[in-house]
Amino acid sequence: MVDGREPVDGREPEPAQDLGFAMPDSSTSGTRLPVTSAPPDIAAPTAAPTTAAPSGIPGPAAQGPPIHQAPPPYGPYAPAAGSNTPSNPQATASLVLGIVSLVLSFLFVPAIVGVVLGIVGLVRSGRTDPPTGRGSAITGIVLSVTGAVLGVVIVVVGANAISDLAETIAEESASTSADGDGSAGRSEADAPAFDPKDFETVDAAQWKSIEKRPGRAEGRAVVVFAEVVRFDSSTGPDRFLAVAGVDQPGAEFELQSSSVFIGEERLLDGVENGDVLKVHAVVTGSLELETSLGGVSTVPMLTIAQVEDVGLADLSKDFTLGKAERNQLGFVSVPVTVTNSGGQTFTYAAEVVAESKDGKTAYGRGTVFVESIKPGQKPEVLVDFFEEIPADAVFRVETAERYIE
């Protein structure tokens, strides 16, 4: 028995060894901690009654005193959980805008903003340890400046290209004005020959269709008559406003369809307001004109291929005088045949004069009035003279008019 304890397996227990505190291995730390022990004035706690351990298992006394382990050596510093790494969003934004400024150089705004944010980001990076975003800020500034320079180059090149294009258009316009509309750079000998067979003489119904829907008639080559209403500085030297129709008018403003005619200046040389023209032209579209009542009217636009000043028609040729006869009452009657030479229905009126052979003396006048004569019709009427008419008097049509139905 040692220390009053009975051996468990019949063997004497080995004397307990005083191990003290285990010291840390010098290979893991260069610092040795002092060995501490309980103060001498503190009594050791009374051992609790022991219970015999099973056979083969040493009891608490056999295990020896507790061994105190030294704390692990100090390692490198580790940041506390939940700490945030310093960031530099301005530097990142500058880098992104620098890349955008290279693609959209001509806008300049991304480049300018990118430089500003890059400078802010560069300053911010100097206030952090370690510096954060410095490389992104510098790269963003460089890319933004490069984009801005590239944008300046693009703007300069584009401006020069636009200027050259404007000069080219101006030169072509000047050449067109000098040579005539549509014949820039060509001599008169190079222009296609005019062939009247390529143009059709339209009737009143066909012209009415063109007047109402000029867009549908584009490219149609026609022969029409036009009385010039306005040809001055307000229209320009290559076009005029006219009233047009299919018949050569016998009086002013007989034509009623407003139209705009465009032609080379050489073709319109000598044309004046009030002229009556026979025009070979091609329907090329329509124009909108303001009316005297403040509204808007759509009128045909025709491009002239050939023009001829024909003046007013001599309507007296549509009246054929027969042989004068004296009736039972002693008055002279003259048969008159009226031929509608136009392309639409007209009402004709005329005044026939009986005069001396030399035309110095007028003996009397008679009136002709025939309504609604269709194209090609030739009605015959009698004109009576109630004055004393000599047998040698000569009869002629003094005035003639016609009106559109």
C-alpha positions in Angstrom: 0.0 0.0 0.0 1.3 3.3 -0.9 -0.3 6.5 0.4 -3.0 4.4 2.0 -4.3 3.0 -1.4 -4.7 -0.7 -2.1 -3.2 -2.1 -5.3 -5.7 -2.9 -7.9 -4.0 -5.9 -9.6 -1.9 -7.0 -6.8 1.1 -4.9 -7.9 2.5 -2.0 -6.1 1.8 1.2 -7.9 4.8 3.0 -9.2 5.8 6.1 -7.4 4.1 9.2 -9.0 6.5 11.4 -10.9 6.4 15.2 -10.4 6.1 16.3 -14.1 5.2 19.9 -13.4 4.0 21.9 -16.5 4.8 20.9 -20.0 6.9 23.6 -21.8 6.3 24.4 -25.4 8.8 23.1 -28.0 11.5 25.6 -28.7 11.1 24.8 -32.4 7.6 26.3 -32.6 8.3 29.5 -30.6 11.3 31.3 -29.5 9.6 32.6 -26.4 9.5 30.5 -23.2 6.7 31.2 -20.8 7.4 31.1 -17.0 6.3 28.1 -15.1 3.6 29.0 -12.7 2.3 27.1 -9.7 -0.4 27.6 -7.2 0.5 29.9 -4.4 1.9 28.1 -1.3 -0.8 29.5 1.0 -3.6 27.9 -0.9 -4.3 24.4 0.2 -4.9 21.7 -2.4 -8.4 20.6 -2.6 -9.4 17.5 -0.7 -9.4 14.5 -3.0 -12.7 13.0 -3.6 -13.3 9.4 -2.6 -12.1 7.2 -5.3 -13.9 4.3 -6.7 -12.0 1.3 -7.7 -11.5 1.2 -11.4 -12.2 -1.9 -13.4 -9.3 -4.3 -13.7 -6.6 -3.2 -16.1 -7.7 0.5 -16.0 -5.6 2.8 -13.9 -7.4 5.0 -11.5 -7.1 8.7 -11.1 -4.0 8.4 -9.0 -2.3 6.3 -11.6 -3.0 9.0 -14.3 -0.8 11.5 -12.5 -1.3 15.2 -12.0 -3.0 17.3 -14.9 -0.7 18.7 -17.6 -1.1 22.3 -18.5 -0.6 23.0 -22.3 1.0 26.3 -23.4 -1.0 28.5 -25.7 -0.2 28.3 -29.5 2.4 30.7 -30.8 1.1 34.0 -32.3 0.4 33.8 -36.0 -0.1 36.5 -38.7 -2.9 39.1 -38.2 -6.3 38.1 -39.5 -9.0 40.7 -40.0 -11.9 40.6 -37.7 -15.0 39.0 -39.1 -17.4 41.4 -40.9 -14.7 44.0 -41.8 -15.0 45.7 -45.3 -12.2 46.0 -47.8 -11.8 49.7 -48.9 -13.4 50.3 -52.4 -13.0 52.9 -55.1 -16.1 53.1 -57.2 -15.0 56.3 -59.0 -11.9 54.6 -60.3 -14.0 51.7 -61.6 -16.5 54.1 -63.2 -13.6 56.0 -64.9 -12.3 52.8 -66.4 -15.7 51.8 -67.8 -16.3 55.3 -69.2 -12.8 55.3 -70.7 -13.7 52.1 -72.7 -17.1 53.6 -73.7 -15.4 56.8 -74.9 -13.3 54.8 -77.3 -16.4 53.4 -78.9 -18.4 56.6 -78.8 -15.6 59.1 -79.3 -17.7 61.6 -81.2 -20.0 62.1 -78.2 -17.3 63.5 -75.9 -19.5 63.3 -72.8 -18.2 59.8 -71.7 -14.6 61.0 -72.1 -15.1 64.1 -70.1 -16.9 62.3 -67.2 -14.4 59.6 -67.4 -11.4 62.0 -66.8 -13.2 63.7 -63.9 -14.1 60.4 -62.2 -10.6 59.1 -62.9 -9.0 62.1 -61.1 -11.4 61.7 -58.2 -10.6 58.0 -58.0 -6.9 58.7 -58.1 -7.1 61.1 -55.2 -9.3 58.6 -53.3 -6.8 55.8 -53.9 -4.1 57.8 -52.1 -6.1 57.9 -48.9 -6.4 54.2 -48.5 -3.8 51.7 -47.3 -3.0 49.9 -49.4 -4.0 52.2 -52.3 -7.2 50.9 -53.9 -8.3 51.5 -57.5 -5.2 53.5 -58.5 -4.5 51.4 -61.6 -8.2 51.6 -62.7 -8.2 55.3 -62.2 -5.1 55.9 -64.3 -6.3 53.5 -67.0 -9.7 55.3 -67.1 -8.0 58.7 -67.5 -5.7 57.5 -70.3 -8.6 55.8 -72.2 -10.9 58.8 -71.7 -8.3 61.3 -73.0 -7.6 59.0 -76.0 -11.3 58.8 -76.7 -11.7 62.6 -76.6 -8.7 63.0 -79.0 -10.2 60.4 -81.3 -13.6 62.2 -81.2 -11.9 65.5 -82.2 -10.3 63.7 -85.2 -13.6 62.2 -86.2 -15.5 65.5 -86.0 -12.8 67.3 -88.1 -12.8 64.6 -90.7 -16.6 64.6 -90.9 -16.8 68.3 -91.1 -14.3 68.4 -94.0 -16.3 65.6 -95.8 -19.6 67.5 -95.4 -17.9 70.7 -96.7 -16.6 68.9 -99.7 -20.0 67.4 -100.4 -21.7 70.8 -100.1 -19.2 72.3 -102.6 -19.8 69.4 -105.0 -23.6 69.9 -104.8 -23.3 73.6 -105.3 -21.1 73.1 -108.3 -23.5 70.6 -109.8 -26.4 73.0 -109.1 -24.6 75.9 -110.8 -23.8 73.7 -113.8 -27.4 72.6 -114.0 -28.6 76.2 -113.9 -26.2 77.1 -116.6 -27.0 74.3 -118.9 -30.7 74.0 -118.1 -32.7 71.7 -115.8 -31.6 68.1 -116.2 -28.8 68.8 -118.8 -25.8 69.5 -116.6 -22.6 68.9 -118.3 -24.2 68.1 -121.7 -24.2 70.2 -124.8 -27.3 70.9 -126.8 -26.1 68.4 -129.4 -25.9 65.7 -126.8 -29.5 66.2 -125.6 -32.0 63.6 -127.0 -33.8 64.7 -130.1 -37.4 65.9 -129.7 -39.9 63.8 -131.5 -43.6 65.0 -131.6 -44.7 61.5 -132.2 -43.8 60.5 -128.7 -46.5 62.9 -127.3 -50.3 62.2 -127.4 -53.0 64.7 -128.0 -55.4 64.2 -125.1 -59.1 65.0 -125.1 -61.0 66.9 -122.4 -61.9 63.8 -120.3 -58.3 62.6 -120.3 -56.9 65.9 -119.3 -59.6 66.2 -116.5 -58.3 62.9 -115.2 -54.7 64.1 -115.2 -55.8 67.3 -113.5 -57.6 65.4 -110.7 -54.9 62.7 -110.1 -51.6 63.9 -111.5 -49.7 61.3 -109.5 -51.3 58.5 -111.5 -50.4 60.1 -114.8 -46.6 60.5 -114.0 -44.5 59.8 -117.1 -47.4 60.5 -119.5 -46.3 62.6 -122.5 -49.0 65.0 -123.7 -49.7 68.0 -125.9 -51.6 70.8 -124.1 -52.1 74.5 -124.4 -51.2 76.9 -121.6 -51.9 80.6 -121.0 -49.1 82.0 -118.8 -50.5 83.6 -115.6 -47.3 84.2 -113.6 -43.7 84.1 -114.8 -41.5 86.3 -112.7 -38.9 86.4 -109.9 -41.4 84.7 -107.6 -41.5 81.6 -109.8 -37.9 81.6 -111.0 -36.5 81.5 -114.5 -37.2 77.8 -115.1 -40.9 77.5 -114.3 -44.2 79.4 -114.6 -47.8 79.1 -113.5 -50.5 78.8 -116.2 -54.0 77.8 -116.9 -54.0 74.8 -119.2 -56.3 72.7 -121.4 -56.5 70.6 -124.5 -57.8 73.4 -126.8 -56.0 76.4 -128.0 -58.0 79.2 -126.4 -59.9 81.8 -128.4 -60.0 84.4 -125.7 -58.2 85.2 -122.4 -58.9 82.9 -119.5 -60.9 80.5 -121.6 -58.6 77.8 -120.1 -59.4 76.9 -116.5 -57.0 74.3 -115.2 -54.2 75.7 -113.1 -50.9 73.9 -113.7 -47.1 74.4 -113.2 -44.7 74.0 -116.1 -41.0 73.5 -115.6 -38.4 73.7 -118.4 -34.9 74.7 -119.3 -34.2 78.4 -119.4 -33.3 78.2 -123.0 -36.8 76.8 -123.8 -38.5 79.6 -121.7 -36.4 82.4 -123.1 -38.8 85.1 -124.4 -41.9 83.7 -122.6 -44.0 86.4 -120.9 -47.1 86.7 -118.9 -50.3 86.4 -121.0 -48.6 84.3 -123.7 -50.5 81.4 -125.1 -48.3 78.4 -125.6 -48.5 75.0 -127.3 -46.6 72.7 -125.0 -45.2 69.2 -125.5 -44.6 68.1 -121.9 -44.4 65.1 -119.6 -46.4 64.8 -116.4 -43.9 64.6 -113.5 -46.1 65.0 -110.4 -48.1 67.7 -108.6 -47.6 70.8 -106.4 -49.7 72.4 -103.8 -50.6 76.1 -104.3 -52.4 78.5 -102.0 -55.7 79.8 -103.4 -56.9 83.4 -103.1 -59.4 82.2 -100.4 -56.6 81.0 -98.2 -57.0 77.3 -99.0 -54.6 74.9 -100.8 -55.1 73.4 -104.3 -53.1 70.5 -105.8 -52.2 71.1 -109.4 -50.4 69.1 -112.0 -46.7 69.7 -112.7 -45.4 69.1 -116.2 -41.8 69.2 -117.5 -41.5 70.9 -120.9 -39.8 69.1 -123.8 -40.9 71.7 -126.5 -42.8 74.9 -126.4 -44.3 77.1 -129.1 -46.0 80.6 -128.8 -49.2 80.2 -130.7 -51.3 83.0 -129.3 -55.1 83.0 -129.2 -56.9 80.9 -131.7 -58.8 82.6 -134.6 -62.2 81.3 -133.8 -63.6 83.0 -136.9 -62.3 79.9 -138.8 -64.9 77.8 -137.0 -67.7 79.9 -138.8 -68.3 79.3 -142.5 -70.6 81.8 -144.2 -72.8 80.8 -147.1 -74.3 82.9 -149.9 -76.5 85.8 -148.8 -80.1 85.6 -149.9 -83.0 88.1 -149.6 -86.1 86.6 -148.1 -89.8 87.5 -148.8 -89.8 90.3 -146.3 -86.9 92.0 -148.1 -84.4 91.3 -145.4 -81.0 89.6 -146.1 -80.2 86.3 -144.5 -76.8 84.6 -144.5 -76.5 80.8 -143.7 -73.6 80.1 -141.2 -72.1 76.7 -140.4 -70.5 76.5 -137.0 -67.8 73.8 -136.6 -66.6 72.8 -133.1 -62.9 72.3 -133.8 -62.1 71.8 -130.1 -61.9 68.7 -128.0 -64.8 69.4 -125.7 -68.4 70.7 -125.9 -68.6 74.5 -126.5 -71.2 77.2 -126.9 -70.3 79.5 -129.8 -71.2 83.2 -130.3 -70.3 85.5 -133.1 -71.1 88.8 -134.8 -71.3 89.0 -138.6 -70.8 92.3 -140.2 -72.0 93.4 -143.7 -69.7 96.0 -145.2 -68.4 97.5 -148.3 -65.7 95.8 -150.3 -63.0 98.2 -149.1 -64.1 97.6 -145.4 -64.6 101.3 -144.8 -68.4 101.2 -144.6 -70.4 98.9 -142.4 -74.1 98.3 -143.5 -75.3 96.1 -140.7 -74.6 93.4 -138.2 -76.2 90.0 -137.3 -75.6 87.7 -134.3 -74.9 84.0 -134.2 -75.4 82.0 -131.0 -75.3 78.2 -131.0 -75.3 76.2 -127.7 -73.8 72.9 -126.7 -71.9 71.9 -129.9 -70.0 68.7 -129.3 -66.5 68.1 -130.8 -66.7 67.7 -134.5 -70.3 68.8 -134.9 -71.3 71.3 -137.6 -74.7 72.8 -137.1 -76.0 75.5 -139.5 -78.0 78.6 -138.6 -79.3 81.7 -140.4 -78.2 85.2 -139.6 -80.7 87.9 -140.5 -79.9 91.5 -141.3 -82.7 94.0 -140.8 -80.8 97.0 -142.2 -80.8 97.9 -145.9 -77.9 95.8 -147.3 -76.6 96.6 -150.8 -76.3 93.7 -153.2 -72.5 94.1 -153.4 -72.0 94.0 -149.6 -69.4 91.7 -148.2 -70.0 89.6 -145.1 -67.4 88.5 -142.6 -67.2 87.3 -139.0 -66.1 90.3 -136.9 -65.9 88.8 -133.4 -66.2 85.2 -132.3 -66.3 83.6 -128.9 -66.9 80.2 -127.3 -67.6 79.0 -123.8 -66.9 75.7 -122.1 -70.0 73.8 -121.1 
